[in-house]
Amino acid sequence: MPTPLLRRFVISVAALVVLVGASGCSSVKPWERGTLADPLMNRDRDPLGLALAEHMYFSREATSGGQGVGGGGCGCN
């Protein structure tokens, strides 16, 4: 049989976990959607810079980056 102190501790830790987990849930307000739709929030707003970054990544890491481009780690595709 657990002691009342242990039971109280377990309940408080469980309540803390639930509160922390619930604090991450949020929704976007209608007036905030304009900020999220800003072109600066778009990942591929600079296609040339994105292509260069992906090329450098797969040249160094010997991976294709999921773009269907093959090659070794030497950069000689």
For each residue, the residues with C-beta under 8 A, 3 or more apart:
1:
2: 6 7 10
3: 6 7
4: 7 8
5: 8 9
6: 2 3 9 10
7: 2 3 4 10 11
8: 4 5 11 12
9: 5 6 12 13
10: 2 6 7 13 14
11: 7 8 14 15
12: 8 9 15 16
13: 9 10 16 17
14: 10 11 17 18
15: 11 12 18 19
16: 12 13 19 20
17: 13 14 20 21
18: 14 15 21 22
19: 15 16 22 23
20: 16 17 23 24
21: 17 18 24
22: 18 19 25
23: 19 20
24: 20 21
25: 22
26:
27:
28: 32 33 36
29: 32 33
30: 33
31: 34
32: 28 29 35 36
33: 28 29 30 36 37
34: 31 37 38
35: 32 38 41
36: 28 32 33 41
37: 33 34 41
38: 34 35 41
39: 42 45
40: 45
41: 35 36 37 38
42: 39 45
43: 50
44: 47 50
45: 39 40 42
46: 49 50
47: 44 50 51
48: 51 52
49: 46 52 53
50: 43 44 46 47 53 54
51: 47 48 54 55
52: 48 49 55 56
53: 49 50 56 57
54: 50 51 57 58 65 67
55: 51 52 58 59 75
56: 52 53 59 60
57: 53 54 60 61 63 65
58: 54 55 61 62 63 64 65 67 69 71
59: 55 56 71 73 74 75
60: 56 57 73
61: 57 58 73
62: 58 71 72 73
63: 57 58
64: 58 67 68 69 70 71
65: 54 57 58 69
66:
67: 54 58 64
68: 64
69: 58 64 65 77
70: 64 77
71: 58 59 62 64 74 75 76 77
72: 62 75 76
73: 59 60 61 62
74: 59 71
75: 55 59 71 72
76: 71 72
77: 69 70 71
